[in-house]
């Protein structure tokens, strides 16, 4: 499995590109900005985008989705509990002092327990609300990888002081959905360094009882 992590935009959101080496199909997760760089990586590996996945509707994760969709014709997937947050894109842009990105139409909802297929590899959708109400994480058992969005970070957790945030809820999501995963699971957070479930269980201050 090809996996490229590209920090995009002013907030350096970790955009993940997963590519199947047999079918040459790809899933792009959180194309928040810098779509030209995403396209360069896709071309480098000879990949065609099968699906665009949004872990949550903050501008730094969804901002480039419509441009990527228009170029690749790939469908966009998101949990619809973030539809209200998505409708606030102009407000979010004002918070950062950036232009409002093109609005993207969501082609299919991603609900808890759903599965996306890339070649022989399954991506399992975990609804992990708390950072936002529609936040999801993607668990890839065969790769022992978790794309955590802004739910879990190396040494930290997602902020909950923005619209749709809930501090108790994000801790419940992490403890119930993420920490039961194998300790050797590689965690790709929405920003910053990769980590593992075992590392966060042992050392993440926010997760201690």
C-alpha positions as CSV (number, residue, x, y, z in Angstrom):
1,X,0.0,0.0,0.0
2,X,1.3,3.4,-1.0
3,X,0.9,6.0,1.8
4,X,2.0,9.6,1.4
5,X,1.4,12.2,4.2
6,X,1.4,15.8,2.9
7,X,1.0,18.7,5.4
8,X,-1.2,21.3,3.5
9,X,-2.3,24.8,4.1
10,X,-1.4,27.5,6.6
11,X,-2.4,25.1,9.5
12,X,-0.4,22.2,8.0
13,X,-3.2,19.7,8.0
14,X,-2.0,16.2,7.4
15,X,-3.5,15.1,4.1
16,X,-3.1,11.4,3.6
17,X,-3.0,9.8,0.1
18,X,-3.4,6.0,0.1
19,X,-2.8,4.2,-3.1
20,X,-3.3,0.5,-4.1
21,X,-0.3,-0.8,-6.1
22,X,-2.4,-3.2,-8.2
23,X,-5.5,-1.1,-9.1
24,X,-3.6,2.2,-9.0
25,X,-6.7,3.7,-7.3
26,X,-6.3,6.1,-4.4
27,X,-8.2,7.5,-1.4
28,X,-7.4,11.1,-0.5
29,X,-8.2,12.1,3.1
30,X,-8.5,15.7,4.2
31,X,-7.4,17.7,1.1
32,X,-7.5,21.0,3.0
33,X,-5.4,23.0,0.6
34,X,-2.4,22.8,-1.8
35,X,-4.3,20.7,-4.3
36,X,-1.6,21.1,-6.9
37,X,0.9,19.3,-4.5
38,X,-1.7,16.6,-3.9
39,X,-2.1,16.1,-7.7
40,X,1.7,16.0,-8.1
41,X,2.0,13.1,-5.6
42,X,-0.9,11.3,-7.3
43,X,0.9,11.6,-10.6
44,X,4.2,10.5,-9.2
45,X,2.6,7.2,-8.2
46,X,0.3,6.9,-11.2
47,X,-2.8,7.0,-9.1
48,X,-6.4,7.7,-9.9
49,X,-8.6,9.1,-7.1
50,X,-11.5,6.8,-6.2
51,X,-12.7,8.7,-3.2
52,X,-12.2,11.9,-1.2
53,X,-12.7,11.5,2.5
54,X,-13.3,14.4,5.0
55,X,-12.6,13.6,8.7
56,X,-14.5,16.7,9.7
57,X,-15.7,20.0,8.3
58,X,-13.1,22.4,9.5
59,X,-11.8,24.6,6.7
60,X,-8.2,23.3,7.0
61,X,-9.5,19.8,6.3
62,X,-12.1,20.4,3.7
63,X,-11.0,23.6,1.9
64,X,-9.5,22.0,-1.2
65,X,-12.1,19.2,-1.6
66,X,-14.2,20.9,-4.3
67,X,-11.2,21.7,-6.4
68,X,-9.9,18.1,-6.1
69,X,-13.4,16.8,-6.8
70,X,-13.7,18.9,-10.0
71,X,-10.4,17.8,-11.3
72,X,-10.6,14.1,-10.4
73,X,-14.4,13.5,-10.6
74,X,-14.1,11.5,-7.4
75,X,-17.0,11.4,-4.9
76,X,-16.7,13.1,-1.5
77,X,-17.5,11.4,1.7
78,X,-18.2,13.0,5.1
79,X,-20.3,12.4,8.2
80,X,-23.4,14.6,7.8
81,X,-23.4,15.5,11.5
82,X,-20.9,18.2,10.3
83,X,-23.3,19.6,7.7
84,X,-24.0,22.7,9.9
85,X,-20.3,23.3,10.4
86,X,-19.7,23.0,6.6
87,X,-22.3,25.6,6.0
88,X,-20.2,28.0,8.2
89,X,-17.3,28.0,5.7
90,X,-17.4,31.8,5.3
91,X,-17.3,32.3,9.1
92,X,-14.4,29.8,9.4
93,X,-12.5,31.6,6.6
94,X,-13.0,34.9,8.5
95,X,-11.5,33.3,11.7
96,X,-8.3,32.6,9.7
97,X,-8.4,35.7,7.5
98,X,-8.4,33.6,4.3
99,X,-10.7,33.6,1.3
100,X,-13.8,31.4,1.5
101,X,-13.1,28.1,-0.4
102,X,-15.5,26.7,-2.9
103,X,-18.4,24.8,-1.3
104,X,-18.2,21.1,-1.9
105,X,-21.3,18.8,-2.3
106,X,-21.1,15.7,-0.2
107,X,-21.8,12.7,-2.4
108,X,-22.2,10.0,0.3
109,X,-22.4,10.0,4.1
110,X,-19.9,8.2,6.3
111,X,-21.6,6.7,9.3
112,X,-20.1,4.6,12.1
113,X,-19.4,1.1,10.9
114,X,-19.2,1.9,7.2
115,X,-16.4,0.5,5.2
116,X,-14.5,1.9,2.2
117,X,-12.6,-0.5,-0.1
118,X,-9.3,0.2,-1.8
119,X,-8.1,-2.8,-3.7
120,X,-8.0,-5.5,-1.1
121,X,-7.7,-3.0,1.8
122,X,-10.6,-2.1,4.0
123,X,-11.0,1.3,5.7
124,X,-13.3,1.2,8.7
125,X,-15.2,4.3,9.7
126,X,-15.3,5.1,13.4
127,X,-17.6,8.0,14.4
128,X,-15.5,9.8,17.0
129,X,-17.4,13.0,17.9
130,X,-16.1,15.6,20.3
131,X,-13.8,17.8,18.3
132,X,-16.9,18.3,16.0
133,X,-20.1,16.4,16.0
134,X,-19.3,14.7,12.7
135,X,-15.7,13.8,13.4
136,X,-14.6,10.4,12.1
137,X,-11.5,8.3,12.3
138,X,-10.4,5.7,9.8
139,X,-9.1,2.3,11.0
140,X,-7.1,0.3,8.4
141,X,-6.6,-3.2,10.1
142,X,-4.3,-4.7,7.4
143,X,-2.0,-1.7,7.6
144,X,-2.3,-1.3,11.4
145,X,-2.9,2.4,10.8
146,X,-5.5,4.9,12.2
147,X,-6.2,8.2,10.5
148,X,-7.5,10.1,13.5
149,X,-8.4,13.5,12.1
150,X,-8.3,16.1,14.9
151,X,-9.6,13.6,17.6
152,X,-6.2,12.3,18.9
153,X,-2.8,13.9,18.6
154,X,0.7,12.9,19.7
155,X,0.5,13.9,23.4
156,X,-2.7,15.8,23.1
157,X,-6.4,15.6,21.9
158,X,-8.5,17.8,19.7
159,X,-9.7,21.2,20.9
160,X,-13.3,21.4,21.9
161,X,-13.9,25.1,22.2
162,X,-15.2,25.6,18.6
163,X,-18.8,25.1,17.5
164,X,-19.8,21.5,17.9
165,X,-17.0,20.7,20.3
166,X,-17.6,18.7,23.5
167,X,-14.8,17.9,25.9
168,X,-16.4,14.9,27.6
169,X,-17.6,13.5,24.3
170,X,-14.1,13.6,22.7
171,X,-12.6,11.7,25.7
172,X,-15.5,9.1,25.4
173,X,-14.8,8.7,21.7
174,X,-11.1,8.2,22.3
175,X,-11.5,5.7,25.2
176,X,-14.3,3.7,23.5
177,X,-13.3,3.7,19.9
178,X,-9.5,4.4,19.6
179,X,-7.7,3.1,22.7
180,X,-9.1,-0.5,22.2
181,X,-7.2,-0.7,18.9
182,X,-3.9,-2.7,19.0
183,X,-1.1,-0.8,20.8
184,X,1.2,-1.0,17.8
185,X,-1.3,0.9,15.6
186,X,0.3,3.9,13.9
187,X,-1.8,7.0,14.5
188,X,-1.8,9.7,11.8
189,X,-3.3,12.8,13.5
190,X,-4.8,15.8,11.7
191,X,-1.7,17.8,12.5
192,X,1.8,17.2,13.7
193,X,3.8,14.0,14.3
194,X,2.6,10.4,13.9
195,X,2.4,8.3,17.1
196,X,1.0,5.0,18.2
197,X,-2.0,3.9,20.3
198,X,0.4,2.4,22.9
199,X,2.4,5.6,23.2
200,X,-0.8,7.7,23.8
201,X,-2.2,5.2,26.3
202,X,1.0,5.4,28.4
203,X,2.1,9.0,28.0
204,X,-0.8,11.2,26.8
205,X,-1.7,13.4,29.9
206,X,-5.2,14.0,28.7
207,X,-6.0,10.3,28.7
208,X,-4.9,9.4,32.2
209,X,-7.5,8.3,34.6
